[in-house]
């Protein structure tokens, strides 16, 4: 049953036709042992692979690498089991340990990361040359990433300009939150280290989760479907920037404040849709991750 009404059509009628461009790849599975009494099988879909890199579709709920605090199996663990010859590829992460010491967390193959609850496309390097090549592209901001997200409230269309077209721009430095060590913040109140951060966005559609005309006017029943283009790669950047404009990502466990979970999402409603980068040998490729089931369910339920 479809509930509520879509208040604006998708800006690109052929947008979802891009799904047909994906080539089916083998699905590899591995056991993930967590804190619960029962383990579950995690499916990691390979979207692209050659001798230098493998690009996969990370499921929501799986950490990219260990943080030194829990024993859950991670994407890095899956990588080293699948490609044992690449165990020494990458750079360790230094974290604080007990007694004020620093501890090295190994991250084989990991060039960049996604938050645990974010699904979607991520690059893993099979050799050190590939690792350094992709790392350099991230440092120079030449890699193009596209995300999609459901957010609370109706996001207004930005004013069109010759520079940005119909895209909106959130240009706000990000620093540490003064009140919560887990959080980052943009604008006033941010603490060092403060770094420049820019995010472009496009409003794909606006919709409500109710058919009641009175409830439709209530902000708690209003949502927007966005496409996001981060030009920098700060920690929690998209989550912080959307909070900054008061349109938090649906069901964000940290930044949504007092808002209830919504649209059936038990996790952060954020998906890394595609990534464009150059392979170590110079060829540019674009890899896209299909929308996960929780995204397609909302799209179908609300006729987006």
DODRENKE-973915 format. One record per residue (C-alpha): residue number from 1; residue in three letters; x, y, z. Coordinates in nm, 4 decimals, decimal comma, m for minus. Example, Ala and Ser with C-alpha at 12.3 -4.5 7.8 and 13.67 -1.06 7.14 Angstrom:
2
PT  num  residuo  xx  yy  zz
PT  1  ala  1,2300  m0,4500  0,7800
PT  2  ser  1,3670  m0,1060  0,7140
This chain:
304
PT  num  residuo  xx  yy  zz
PT  1  unk  0,0000  0,0000  0,0000
PT  2  unk  0,1330  0,3418  m0,0946
PT  3  unk  0,0937  0,6020  0,1768
PT  4  unk  0,1001  0,9800  0,1447
PT  5  unk  0,1743  1,1913  m0,1561
PT  6  unk  0,4808  1,2915  m0,3510
PT  7  unk  0,4809  1,6708  m0,3790
PT  8  unk  0,7314  1,7062  m0,6622
PT  9  unk  0,8391  1,4834  m0,9483
PT  10  unk  1,1914  1,3534  m0,9826
PT  11  unk  1,4051  1,6150  m1,1579
PT  12  unk  1,5574  1,3512  m1,3850
PT  13  unk  1,3103  1,1084  m1,5423
PT  14  unk  1,5893  0,8778  m1,6545
PT  15  unk  1,7795  0,8908  m1,3251
PT  16  unk  1,7109  0,5329  m1,2222
PT  17  unk  1,7891  0,4038  m1,5707
PT  18  unk  2,1513  0,4154  m1,4569
PT  19  unk  2,0873  0,0969  m1,2601
PT  20  unk  2,0795  m0,0942  m1,5889
PT  21  unk  2,4411  0,0004  m1,6484
PT  22  unk  2,5600  m0,2143  m1,3600
PT  23  unk  2,7174  m0,5472  m1,4479
PT  24  unk  2,6299  m0,8384  m1,2229
PT  25  unk  2,9301  m0,9635  m1,0239
PT  26  unk  2,9815  m1,2632  m0,7940
PT  27  unk  2,8611  m1,2264  m0,4371
PT  28  unk  3,1114  m1,3270  m0,1681
PT  29  unk  3,0031  m1,4078  0,1861
PT  30  unk  3,1781  m1,4157  0,5216
PT  31  unk  3,0867  m1,4595  0,8837
PT  32  unk  3,0679  m1,1502  1,1015
PT  33  unk  3,0968  m1,2235  1,4706
PT  34  unk  2,9459  m0,9509  1,6851
PT  35  unk  2,8489  m0,9027  2,0459
PT  36  unk  2,5199  m1,0888  2,0011
PT  37  unk  2,5003  m1,4628  2,0786
PT  38  unk  2,4322  m1,5439  1,7119
PT  39  unk  2,6529  m1,4530  1,4196
PT  40  unk  2,5150  m1,3448  1,0840
PT  41  unk  2,6332  m1,3839  0,7281
PT  42  unk  2,7264  m1,0597  0,5550
PT  43  unk  2,7132  m1,0318  0,1780
PT  44  unk  2,9721  m0,8070  0,0154
PT  45  unk  2,8959  m0,7451  m0,3511
PT  46  unk  3,1870  m0,6733  m0,5809
PT  47  unk  3,1027  m0,3950  m0,8258
PT  48  unk  3,4403  m0,3686  m1,0022
PT  49  unk  3,7694  m0,5553  m0,9757
PT  50  unk  4,1090  m0,5635  m1,1459
PT  51  unk  4,4659  m0,6435  m1,0400
PT  52  unk  4,4992  m0,3168  m0,8447
PT  53  unk  4,1657  m0,2399  m0,6780
PT  54  unk  3,8341  m0,3916  m0,5826
PT  55  unk  3,5269  m0,1717  m0,5446
PT  56  unk  3,2482  m0,3142  m0,3300
PT  57  unk  2,9005  m0,2324  m0,2072
PT  58  unk  2,9350  m0,2105  0,1724
PT  59  unk  2,6219  m0,3158  0,3628
PT  60  unk  2,4893  m0,0891  0,6371
PT  61  unk  2,5830  m0,2029  0,9883
PT  62  unk  2,9374  m0,3129  0,9029
PT  63  unk  3,2383  m0,1053  1,0100
PT  64  unk  3,5063  m0,0398  0,7493
PT  65  unk  3,7852  m0,1229  0,9952
PT  66  unk  3,8316  m0,1986  1,3633
PT  67  unk  3,8422  0,0920  1,6063
PT  68  unk  4,0242  m0,0951  1,8812
PT  69  unk  3,7143  m0,0969  2,1026
PT  70  unk  3,5116  m0,3929  1,9770
PT  71  unk  3,5718  m0,7307  1,8193
PT  72  unk  3,3122  m0,7156  1,5417
PT  73  unk  3,4430  m0,8393  1,2104
PT  74  unk  3,4836  m0,5560  0,9599
PT  75  unk  3,5150  m0,4925  0,5886
PT  76  unk  3,8925  m0,4922  0,6342
PT  77  unk  3,8670  m0,8412  0,7867
PT  78  unk  3,6628  m0,9589  0,4877
PT  79  unk  3,9241  m0,8077  0,2559
PT  80  unk  4,2201  m0,9822  0,4174
PT  81  unk  4,0393  m1,3181  0,4125
PT  82  unk  3,9462  m1,2747  0,0466
PT  83  unk  4,2842  m1,1312  m0,0607
PT  84  unk  4,5439  m1,2659  0,1866
PT  85  unk  4,8267  m1,1515  m0,0389
PT  86  unk  4,7247  m0,7900  0,0247
PT  87  unk  4,7497  m0,8082  0,4036
PT  88  unk  5,0311  m0,5505  0,4181
PT  89  unk  4,8658  m0,2938  0,1885
PT  90  unk  4,7708  0,0417  0,3390
PT  91  unk  4,8575  0,2414  0,6492
PT  92  unk  4,7752  0,1755  1,0169
PT  93  unk  4,5471  0,3986  1,2199
PT  94  unk  4,6988  0,5243  1,5462
PT  95  unk  4,4503  0,5389  1,8350
PT  96  unk  4,4766  0,6149  2,2066
PT  97  unk  4,5072  0,3082  2,4287
PT  98  unk  4,5069  0,2483  2,8025
PT  99  unk  4,7808  0,4144  2,9988
PT  100  unk  4,8162  0,6983  2,7502
PT  101  unk  4,9891  0,4793  2,4953
PT  102  unk  4,9218  0,4851  2,1208
PT  103  unk  4,8040  0,1698  1,9480
PT  104  unk  4,8276  0,0872  1,5769
PT  105  unk  4,5094  m0,0498  1,4170
PT  106  unk  4,5831  m0,2332  1,0942
PT  107  unk  4,3564  m0,1465  0,8013
PT  108  unk  4,4553  m0,3688  0,5068
PT  109  unk  4,3329  m0,2301  0,1752
PT  110  unk  4,1451  0,0638  0,3266
PT  111  unk  4,1966  0,3935  0,1417
PT  112  unk  3,8864  0,5798  0,2638
PT  113  unk  3,5911  0,4996  0,4851
PT  114  unk  3,2152  0,5087  0,5266
PT  115  unk  3,0358  0,5334  0,8593
PT  116  unk  2,9183  0,2008  0,9994
PT  117  unk  2,5506  0,2687  0,9222
PT  118  unk  2,6165  0,4106  0,5738
PT  119  unk  2,5755  0,1696  0,2840
PT  120  unk  2,7297  0,1873  m0,0589
PT  121  unk  3,0362  0,2061  m0,2783
PT  122  unk  3,3894  0,1947  m0,1354
PT  123  unk  3,7349  0,1376  m0,2900
PT  124  unk  3,9859  m0,1173  m0,1537
PT  125  unk  4,3466  m0,1321  m0,2782
PT  126  unk  4,5173  m0,4625  m0,3543
PT  127  unk  4,8731  m0,3287  m0,3649
PT  128  unk  5,0643  m0,0348  m0,2193
PT  129  unk  5,1015  0,1438  m0,5526
PT  130  unk  4,7243  0,1426  m0,5961
PT  131  unk  4,6754  0,2519  m0,2353
PT  132  unk  4,9017  0,5545  m0,2805
PT  133  unk  4,7429  0,6413  m0,6153
PT  134  unk  4,3891  0,6483  m0,4788
PT  135  unk  4,5000  0,8167  m0,1545
PT  136  unk  4,6631  1,0949  m0,3558
PT  137  unk  4,3405  1,1494  m0,5506
PT  138  unk  4,1455  1,1843  m0,2262
PT  139  unk  4,4008  1,4289  m0,0876
PT  140  unk  4,3780  1,6396  m0,4057
PT  141  unk  3,9948  1,6259  m0,4048
PT  142  unk  3,9835  1,4878  m0,7596
PT  143  unk  3,7620  1,1916  m0,6755
PT  144  unk  3,3917  1,2522  m0,7389
PT  145  unk  3,1485  1,0971  m0,4918
PT  146  unk  2,7690  1,1018  m0,5023
PT  147  unk  2,5467  1,0106  m0,2074
PT  148  unk  2,1715  0,9891  m0,1649
PT  149  unk  1,9811  1,0531  0,1567
PT  150  unk  1,6370  1,1009  0,3035
PT  151  unk  1,6170  1,4025  0,5339
PT  152  unk  1,3600  1,5581  0,7649
PT  153  unk  1,1526  1,8481  0,6320
PT  154  unk  1,1059  2,0067  0,2910
PT  155  unk  1,4390  2,1311  0,1593
PT  156  unk  1,3812  2,4427  m0,0496
PT  157  unk  1,5122  2,4594  m0,4039
PT  158  unk  1,8248  2,6767  m0,4065
PT  159  unk  1,8305  2,9858  m0,6234
PT  160  unk  1,9628  2,8955  m0,9671
PT  161  unk  2,2982  3,0443  m1,0624
PT  162  unk  2,5335  3,0274  m1,3592
PT  163  unk  2,7912  2,8614  m1,1345
PT  164  unk  2,5832  2,5976  m0,9560
PT  165  unk  2,2748  2,5580  m1,1745
PT  166  unk  2,0007  2,4132  m0,9552
PT  167  unk  2,2432  2,2782  m0,6988
PT  168  unk  2,2545  2,4153  m0,3467
PT  169  unk  2,5826  2,4669  m0,1630
PT  170  unk  2,6584  2,4212  0,2050
PT  171  unk  2,9929  2,5852  0,2689
PT  172  unk  3,0605  2,5680  0,6418
PT  173  unk  3,3828  2,4765  0,8261
PT  174  unk  3,3596  2,1706  1,0509
PT  175  unk  3,5212  2,1250  1,3909
PT  176  unk  3,4812  1,9288  1,7112
PT  177  unk  3,1568  1,9626  1,9038
PT  178  unk  3,2006  2,1311  2,2439
PT  179  unk  2,9393  1,9091  2,4064
PT  180  unk  2,9905  1,5546  2,2784
PT  181  unk  3,3188  1,3828  2,1882
PT  182  unk  3,1396  1,1680  1,9282
PT  183  unk  3,0100  1,4658  1,7371
PT  184  unk  3,1383  1,7286  1,4968
PT  185  unk  2,9721  2,0613  1,4328
PT  186  unk  2,9616  2,3345  1,1689
PT  187  unk  2,9601  2,7076  1,2202
PT  188  unk  2,9567  2,8828  1,5547
PT  189  unk  3,0767  2,6765  1,8496
PT  190  unk  3,3047  2,4436  1,6544
PT  191  unk  3,6348  2,3682  1,8249
PT  192  unk  3,9777  2,2915  1,6843
PT  193  unk  4,0735  2,1293  1,4604
PT  194  unk  3,8443  2,3328  1,2305
PT  195  unk  3,8637  2,2486  0,8603
PT  196  unk  3,6964  2,3910  0,5517
PT  197  unk  3,4107  2,1776  0,4172
PT  198  unk  3,1817  2,2086  0,1144
PT  199  unk  2,8802  2,0031  0,0079
PT  200  unk  2,6639  2,0524  m0,3001
PT  201  unk  2,3127  1,9092  m0,3037
PT  202  unk  2,0184  1,8544  m0,5350
PT  203  unk  1,6549  1,8105  m0,4273
PT  204  unk  1,5231  1,5013  m0,6050
PT  205  unk  1,1762  1,5090  m0,4477
PT  206  unk  0,9711  1,6166  m0,1477
PT  207  unk  0,7000  1,4039  0,0056
PT  208  unk  0,4872  1,3403  0,3115
PT  209  unk  0,4269  1,0144  0,4973
PT  210  unk  0,0581  1,0794  0,5574
PT  211  unk  m0,2611  1,1146  0,3520
PT  212  unk  m0,4230  1,3369  0,6159
PT  213  unk  m0,4353  1,6947  0,4808
PT  214  unk  m0,3966  1,8467  0,8271
PT  215  unk  m0,0976  1,6292  0,9167
PT  216  unk  0,0674  1,7104  0,5822
PT  217  unk  0,1290  2,0625  0,7094
PT  218  unk  0,3142  1,9305  1,0141
PT  219  unk  0,6902  1,9328  0,9653
PT  220  unk  0,7185  1,5955  1,1398
PT  221  unk  0,5462  1,4355  0,8388
PT  222  unk  0,7542  1,6122  0,5728
PT  223  unk  1,0640  1,4681  0,4072
PT  224  unk  1,3004  1,5320  0,1178
PT  225  unk  1,5043  1,2985  m0,0991
PT  226  unk  1,8451  1,4496  m0,1770
PT  227  unk  2,1487  1,3807  m0,3887
PT  228  unk  2,4708  1,4994  m0,2246
PT  229  unk  2,8086  1,5890  m0,3729
PT  230  unk  3,0790  1,6367  m0,1074
PT  231  unk  3,3760  1,8339  m0,2361
PT  232  unk  3,5763  1,7678  0,0798
PT  233  unk  3,5905  1,4541  0,2927
PT  234  unk  3,5592  1,5564  0,6565
PT  235  unk  3,4433  1,3159  0,9265
PT  236  unk  3,0612  1,3056  0,9343
PT  237  unk  3,0580  1,5889  0,6780
PT  238  unk  2,7203  1,5161  0,5175
PT  239  unk  2,5537  1,4480  0,8515
PT  240  unk  2,6942  1,7661  1,0052
PT  241  unk  2,6155  1,9885  0,7059
PT  242  unk  2,2553  1,8680  0,6844
PT  243  unk  2,2123  1,9267  1,0550
PT  244  unk  2,3606  2,2738  0,9990
PT  245  unk  2,0731  2,3617  0,7602
PT  246  unk  1,8228  2,1959  0,9978
PT  247  unk  1,7459  1,9001  0,7697
PT  248  unk  1,9052  1,6113  0,9544
PT  249  unk  1,9371  1,2745  0,7833
PT  250  unk  1,6466  1,0471  0,8745
PT  251  unk  1,7152  0,8170  1,1726
PT  252  unk  2,0657  0,9538  1,2316
PT  253  unk  2,1569  0,8075  1,5736
PT  254  unk  2,3782  1,1044  1,6669
PT  255  unk  2,2663  1,4188  1,4853
PT  256  unk  1,8866  1,3935  1,4554
PT  257  unk  1,8326  1,5315  1,8063
PT  258  unk  1,4817  1,4700  1,9405
PT  259  unk  1,3343  1,3698  1,6052
PT  260  unk  1,1888  1,0198  1,5851
PT  261  unk  1,3166  0,7539  1,3508
PT  262  unk  1,1091  0,7604  1,0334
PT  263  unk  1,0242  0,6001  0,6970
PT  264  unk  1,1039  0,2552  0,8356
PT  265  unk  1,4750  0,3269  0,8732
PT  266  unk  1,6422  0,1723  1,1767
PT  267  unk  1,9750  0,3023  1,0487
PT  268  unk  2,1128  0,6224  0,9039
PT  269  unk  1,9287  0,6891  0,5739
PT  270  unk  2,2474  0,7566  0,3769
PT  271  unk  2,3812  0,5635  0,0768
PT  272  unk  2,7086  0,6127  m0,1114
PT  273  unk  2,5669  0,5903  m0,4637
PT  274  unk  2,8697  0,6243  m0,6909
PT  275  unk  3,2382  0,7101  m0,7115
PT  276  unk  3,4540  0,8276  m1,0029
PT  277  unk  3,8324  0,7962  m0,9886
PT  278  unk  4,1400  0,7088  m1,1923
PT  279  unk  4,2907  0,3629  m1,1828
PT  280  unk  4,6668  0,3471  m1,1155
PT  281  unk  4,7279  0,2927  m1,4881
PT  282  unk  4,5430  0,6161  m1,5685
PT  283  unk  4,1989  0,5112  m1,6927
PT  284  unk  3,9060  0,6937  m1,5320
PT  285  unk  3,6111  0,4822  m1,4195
PT  286  unk  3,2808  0,5419  m1,2463
PT  287  unk  3,1320  0,2713  m1,0240
PT  288  unk  2,7769  0,2764  m0,8918
PT  289  unk  2,6161  0,0844  m0,6046
PT  290  unk  2,2487  m0,0124  m0,6488
PT  291  unk  2,0033  0,1345  m0,4026
PT  292  unk  1,9595  m0,0906  m0,0962
PT  293  unk  1,6255  m0,2465  m0,0076
PT  294  unk  1,5321  0,0124  0,2565
PT  295  unk  1,5772  0,2923  0,0002
PT  296  unk  1,3799  0,1203  m0,2750
PT  297  unk  1,0995  0,0447  m0,0286
PT  298  unk  1,0543  0,4150  0,0508
PT  299  unk  1,0700  0,5045  m0,3192
PT  300  unk  0,7993  0,2497  m0,3991
PT  301  unk  0,5790  0,3257  m0,0967
PT  302  unk  0,5699  0,6986  m0,1632
PT  303  unk  0,5775  0,6880  m0,5448
PT  304  unk  0,9015  0,8868  m0,5712
